[in-house]
Amino acid sequence: MKRYACPACNALAGGNLAGYTQPGLGALTNAHRKLVQVSAECSANIDDSTIPFARNHEKVFDYILVAKGTCDVHVIEVHSAGSTHKVTELIGKKAGTSLRLTRAGVALSAKAWHWIVDPTAKGGICFKANDKYGKRLQAAGIRQPVKSLAQF
């Protein structure tokens, strides 16, 4: 097992996500890596790594990133934001992610849940942070969608 300076990365690398935990942004697809400009100690692909722990076709966020230096855990979803229905979808994905990580034995508390707008999807962001959809997202603890993640 690769050893990391960060305890959160060691927890990921030593548990059920061991084969899916990569240094830096290594667990992200090439297309998604281009959307993230932050430094990560390690990353894990949640969708791929937790399939054995899935129930009832639940949806989950894409990745866990652990910030370099602070060791804070961040959860990332790359998803379209072109309809207000996507807010409900992301809130459901957060719940599914939490359940699936718990079943996988991953007990990491996320500092933030991030939504990056999928650049291949049609439409931009169809709601504002201060409208009812943006407020629902905020109440669920998910940050407002951004085109790229430049800072945690």
PyMOL commands that set and color helices and strands:
alter all, ss='L'
color gray80, all
select helices_A, chain A and resi 7-14+18-20+30-33+46-49+51-53+85-103+132-139
alter helices_A, ss='H'
color red, helices_A
select strands_A, chain A and resi 21-23+40-45+63-67+73-79+110-117
alter strands_A, ss='S'
color yellow, strands_A
deselect
rebuild
show_as cartoon
